[in-house]
Amino acid sequence: MLFTLHRYIFRELLRVFILAGVALTLILSLGSILQPIQEYGVGPRQVVYLMGYFLPITLTFVLPMAALFAGALVYGRLASDNELDACRASGISLPAMTYPGMALAIIVAIANLLLSFYVMPVFVHRAEQSFKADAKQILFRNIRRRRYYELPPDGRYLIYADKADMHNDTLQGAVVAEMKDSQIEKIIMAELAKVIFNAHETFSEVQIIAYKSSQMGAEGRGNVELGSLTKEVGSLLGDEIKFKKIDEMRRIEADMMQFYPIAQVAREMYGQLIVELLAQDIGNTTANRPEGGGTAASPTEGAEGFYELLGEPNSVKFTARQCRVQGAEVELADEVLVVEYDTDSKQPLRTLTCAEASLHLEGDKLAPTLTMDLRSPQEAGSSQLRMRYIVRDLIPPEAVEARAYEFKTQGGSLQPEKLASALSRITDLKPSRALASLQGQLDRQMRKTFVEIKAEIHSRLVFGIGCVPMILIGIGLGIIKKGGHLLSAFGASCVPAAVLIVCIMSGKQLTENLSAQTVSGVSLMWAGLGLLALLAVGIYAWLLRH
């Protein structure tokens, strides 16, 4: 008889639970995809996929609320129809009658823990892969609809175009604006631009090759036949700890380069370090330049005060009176003399002079190439003055990379811990403000990631385990409120649930505060769970007495 009764109650609970779960899932799923639709302009097919990918996130919140509603409604109806009194008259105790509700609460708690720790991160990763696969369509669709697209995640580059041809991957009348601190720093205009997407495991790269382009910036304006811009695009949905599985969090704690935000800052800092070591090496070499200039008539002979950069297919030797670090570039000024020659034959190709030139890194920061940009150069033996001349695919000197190699492992991976704390080992280097800022940013990001992992693990555990007392409270209040409206029991039981959520959110913020003790935030989260458990015990103690 008891088994029949339990099966009857559980069937009623399951029916209401499923109906409430379906209704809440549909409502919350539509709300969760509004931001991606508005921000990225996804198509109808992608909307259907996104609803499926975001379903585990929605279920993490829907399942406890649906079970809470089912417990309050079903047990409230049983109490109002005097069915619970009949069962008690038959010798069945109240705790025995709550076994089906407790079973549902335990099932929901286990499902919630599995969803938050394992299932939800997998589906978020699939949604990210879907965005990456359709990145080109998203870009072209936004340009067609709004005439511009903002490259995520930082929005530093804005792409405008008069016409977007997705079939040929081209933009006509393209304008690329580089932003810094909400101000336009540089504008590149082109009659035609080709867009190429290169997908990597943790990030994507968008390369824009501009034909017949011109550039405007703080240094003036120049025309080039062909220019290119390569931008690293991180996670479109946000590469955050809250979307990581538990084993991924453990891997990040063991190797911080597994986390893209840290890896990105570490690569930027390493690239800036290479730039500053290169500038120091160039300055030490060109300081020996004799008064009155000097030339390198033959690349094989060399000349005192000339600095050499090998490349493929061409290499360069150059000298300048001034060499300094300007942002992420090495700025050369005052009587810049450059000799470009064929790497294989060592035959000089051209000798150029200009007032200003720059060297900057391109490609992967761990294995970068250098690009030399000469502004308004004049070739020896010619009266023609060019607007710009660019030499690409130059290789950083081994001496420079050797000095920075101590921040790498034997496998070639960066060690962000050393980058954030051991920069002073390079005793003769005076870090620029940009390098010091990146070092501080890397240190803060690492410390923030550690506390975020701790906060995320505890918050998921507290919320998952808290489903059990939360649902039991709903059942108890449903029985107590049997004489009133059944929805009032559900409304009253939502108050303790809200208190638990407030404790979890406050505890996470307190834990993630780098200036506070992490133990205080963790204690607050578990204190909310303890308060919920005490309230459940108090409600059932009152029911047993009355």
C-alpha positions, -999 to +999 in steps of 0.1 A: +000+000+000+028+024+009+045+018-024+013+025-043+008+057-024+044+068-031+040+060-068+007+080-069+023+111-053+054+108-074+034+105-106+015+137-097+047+155-088+063+144-121+033+155-142+033+191-127+071+192-127+073+184-165+045+209-174+061+237-153+096+228-166+085+230-203+067+263-198+096+279-180+122+265-204+104+280-234+101+314-218+137+316-205+152+300-237+137+328-259+151+354-235+186+339-235+191+341-272+179+377-276+213+392-269+232+370-295+205+377-321+207+415-315+245+416-311+256+392-338+227+391-362+224+353-363+202+337-389+171+315-383+190+282-385+215+295-359+186+306-336+173+270-335+208+257-328+214+283-301+182+273-283+195+238-281+230+249-270+217+272-243+192+246-230+215+232-202+221+267-189+183+273-188+176+239-172+201+247-144+176+274-131+144+258-144+146+224-128+147+237-091+119+262-097+097+236-115+103+211-087+096+237-061+063+246-079+054+209-082+061+202-045+041+231-032+012+225-056+008+187-052+013+185-015-009+216-010-037+199-030-033+166-010-036+186+022-065+206+011-084+175-001-077+159+033-058+130+016-029+135+039-052+133+070-066+100+056-031+086+052-021+096+087-053+080+100-042+048+082-009+049+102+013+065+076+035+092+091+040+126+076+078+120+069+069+088+050+045+107+028+073+132+019+095+105+005+084+111-031+091+148-028+124+141-013+132+117-041+124+144-067+145+169-047+175+146-048+171+138-085+169+176-092+200+182-071+220+156-089+208+167-123+217+203-114+252+194-103+258+173-135+244+202-156+265+229-140+298+209-137+297+189-169+269+193-194+265+231-196+302+238-204+301+213-232+271+229-248+285+264-244+316+252-262+295+238-290+277+271-293+310+289-295+321+265-323+289+273-341+296+310-339+332+304-351+319+283-381+295+311-390+317+340-381+320+351-418+283+350-423+278+370-391+303+397-402+288+400-437+252+399-425+259+427-400+276+449-426+246+443-450+221+452-423+239+479-404+268+489-427+293+482-400+306+454-377+324+457-344+351+430-340+346+412-306+354+409-279+369+443-271+354+462-300+387+479-308+382+477-346+351+489-365+346+477-401+325+498-424+317+489-461+294+502-489+288+467-502+295+432-488+299+402-512+299+371-490+302+348-521+336+363-529+345+373-493+351+409-503+341+443-491+338+472-514+344+507-501+358+494-469+369+515-439+385+500-408+387+523-378+410+514-349+396+527-316+415+534-283+398+548-252+366+556-273+387+577-297+396+569-333+433+563-335+438+551-371+416+548-402+424+525-431+404+530-463+404+507-493+386+504-526+384+466-521+391+444-491+392+406-488+382+390-455+398+357-444+389+338-412+414+314-396+399+293-368+422+280-340+414+259-310+410+287-285+406+318-307+401+329-343+419+353-365+403+376-390+426+389-417+416+419-438+437+424-470+431+458-484+437+467-521+445+503-531+443+514-495+452+546-477+458+552-441+451+582-418+464+585-383+483+606-359+514+604-381+496+617-412+483+600-443+499+576-467+489+555-497+498+518-503+488+494-530+483+465-506+479+465-469+467+439-444+453+438-408+453+407-387+431+407-355+429+380-330+393+374-320+386+357-287+355+339-276+323+355-289+303+342-259+330+352-233+357+328-223+349+328-186+354+304-157+316+301-152+315+282-185+343+257-176+340+221-166+355+210-133+384+192-150+391+223-171+393+244-140+419+220-125+439+221-157+438+259-156+451+259-120+479+237-131+487+256-163+474+291-165+481+293-203+451+269-207+429+299-200+426+322-230+423+356-212+455+349-194+472+334-225+462+365-244+477+390-219+508+368-216+514+367-253+509+405-255+534+410-227+559+386-243+555+405-276+561+438-258+591+424-241+606+413-275+599+448-288+617+465-259+647+441-260+649+447-297+649+485-293+676+482-266+697+460-289+692+483-319+701+513-297+733+497-284+744+488-320+735+520-338+751+541-310+784+531-326+775+548-359+803+571-369+797+609-372+787+619-407+766+589-414+783+559-431+769+534-456+768+497-460+778+494-496+778+456-494+756+436-471+784+410-467+809+436-456+786+454-431+794+487-415+799+500-380+767+511-364+744+491-388+718+466-374+709+436-394+676+418-396+674+386-417+642+377-436+627+358-464+631+366-493+648+399-484+668+411-455+678+446-443+706+465-426+698+499-412+709+526-388+694+556-372+703+584-348+674+577-325+657+545-314+629+544-289+599+523-279+565+538-289+537+516-277+541+482-293+565+495-320+602+504-323+604+539-336+635+549-357+642+586-364+667+611-375+687+601-406+673+566-410+693+546-436+681+512-448+698+488-472+675+460-485+692+430-500+685+395-513+689+370-485+703+342-507+726+361-531+735+389-506+731+414-535+718+449-526+684+456-540+679+492-529+691+518-504+665+540-488+667+571-466+639+586-446+632+607-415+611+581-396+605+544-397+591+518-374+593+481-366+564+461-353+556+424-346+531+405-368+517+370-365+519+347-334+536+366-305+555+334-296+571+331-330+566+366-345+579+382-377+589+418-379+576+444-404+596+475-412+575+505-422+594+534-438+576+568-441+582+590-470+614+572-480+637+582-509+657+556-529+693+564-536+698+574-572+662+584-577+644+617-572+610+600-566+597+603-531+574+574-520+547+577-495+555+545-477+577+514-482+572+482-462+595+452-457+578+422-443+588+387-429+619+399-410+630+376-382+639+388-347+675+383-339+685+352-319+702+373-293+670+391-285+649+359-283+675+342-262+672+369-235+634+363-234+636+325-236+638+321-198+601+329-196+593+299-217+593+262-209+614+237-227+584+229-249+582+266-260+551+275-240+551+307-219+553+307-181+529+335-171+540+332-134+575+342-144+563+369-167+542+384-139+570+383-112+604+377-126+608+405-152+635+421-129+659+393-138+667+411-170+688+436-150+697+460-179+661+464-191+641+494-180+605+484-187+583+509-204+550+521-190+532+497-215+553+467-204+548+475-167+511+479-173+508+445-190+528+429-162+504+443-136+474+433-158+487+397-161+493+395-123+458+407-116+442+384-141+460+354-127+450+362-091+415+369-103+413+336-121+423+316-091+397+331-068+370+328-096+377+291-098+373+288-061+341+309-060+326+290-090+331+256-076+316+264-042+287+283-057+277+254-080+280+230-050+259+252-028+232+258-054+230+221-063+228+208-028+205+237-018+179+223-042+170+196-016+161+218+014+146+244-011+121+218-025+114+204+010+105+238+022+081+242-007+064+209+002+061+219+039+047+254+031+022+238+007+009+216+035+008+246+059-010+268+034-037+241+026-065+264+035-054+293+013-045+297-024-020+271-034+001+296-054+007+315-021+026+285-009+048+286-040+053+324-036+063+320+001+087+292-007+104+314-033+116+337-005+140+312+011+152+303-024+158+340-032+178+343+001+200+314-009+207+330-044+215+363-027+240+346-004+256+328-033+259+359-054+272+380-025+296+353-016+309+350-051+315+388-053+332+388-019+354+358-029+363+374-062+373+407-045+411+406-045+413+429-015+392+406+007+397+372+022+383+344+000+372+324+031+346+350+040+328+348+007+329+310+007+316+310+043+287+333+033+276+309+005+276+279+028+260+299+056+230+305+032+227+268+026+229+262+064+201+287+070+180+270+044+185+236+060+176+250+095+144+265+080+134+232+065+140+214+098+120+240+116+090+238+092+088+200+095+093+201+133+063+224+134+043+201+111+050+171+133+039+190+165+006+202+148 
